[in-house]
Amino acid sequence: MTSGIAELARFLGDPSPDLVRMWPQEAPARRTAWLIVHQDMRRSALIRAVSAAITEAFRRQRKTLEQGCLGKASVA
């Protein structure tokens, strides 16, 4: 058996019965996501399209990212 500690998004860890939350009563830490684009590439149509798709994916998955798997509170 292997053990260790890692910080995971709830939607990744909650579905696994083999993982245990260290502080189950604590709200998950919120993180800011940054999308970095080189100055020379920021006007590229392809870069703008990919950036817009990534932004929309985060927007669509906001509930899962904030609340965990399917938006449900889980028990450790």
C-alpha positions in Angstrom: 0.0 0.0 0.0 1.2 3.5 -0.9 0.4 6.6 1.1 1.0 10.2 0.6 -0.6 13.7 0.7 -1.7 15.7 -2.3 -4.0 18.6 -2.9 -6.7 17.6 -5.4 -9.8 19.3 -6.7 -12.8 17.8 -5.0 -14.3 16.6 -8.3 -11.1 14.5 -8.7 -10.9 13.1 -5.1 -14.5 12.8 -4.0 -15.4 9.8 -6.3 -12.5 7.7 -5.0 -13.3 5.7 -1.9 -9.6 5.1 -1.3 -8.9 8.8 -0.7 -9.5 10.5 2.7 -9.9 14.2 3.2 -7.5 15.6 5.8 -9.8 18.3 6.9 -13.3 17.2 5.9 -15.1 20.1 7.7 -13.0 22.8 6.0 -14.2 24.5 2.8 -11.9 23.8 -0.1 -9.4 26.4 -0.9 -10.3 28.6 -3.9 -7.6 29.2 -6.5 -7.4 31.7 -9.2 -6.6 30.3 -12.7 -4.5 32.3 -15.0 -4.3 31.8 -18.8 -1.0 33.1 -20.0 -0.4 34.0 -23.6 2.8 35.4 -25.1 2.4 39.0 -26.2 3.4 38.2 -29.8 0.6 35.5 -30.0 -2.3 37.2 -28.2 -3.8 38.5 -31.5 -3.6 35.2 -33.3 -7.1 33.9 -34.2 -6.2 30.4 -33.2 -4.9 31.5 -29.8 -8.0 33.6 -29.2 -10.3 30.7 -30.2 -8.5 28.3 -27.8 -8.5 30.9 -25.0 -12.2 31.5 -25.5 -12.8 27.7 -25.4 -10.8 27.3 -22.2 -12.6 30.2 -20.6 -16.0 28.8 -21.6 -15.1 25.3 -20.2 -14.3 26.8 -16.9 -17.5 28.8 -16.9 -19.6 25.7 -17.8 -17.9 23.6 -15.1 -17.9 26.3 -12.4 -20.3 24.4 -10.1 -18.3 21.3 -10.2 -15.0 23.2 -9.7 -16.5 25.0 -6.7 -18.5 22.3 -5.0 -17.0 19.0 -6.0 -18.3 16.0 -7.8 -21.8 16.8 -9.3 -22.1 19.7 -6.9 -22.8 17.4 -3.9 -21.2 17.7 -0.5 -19.4 14.5 0.3 -18.4 12.8 3.4 -14.7 11.9 4.1 
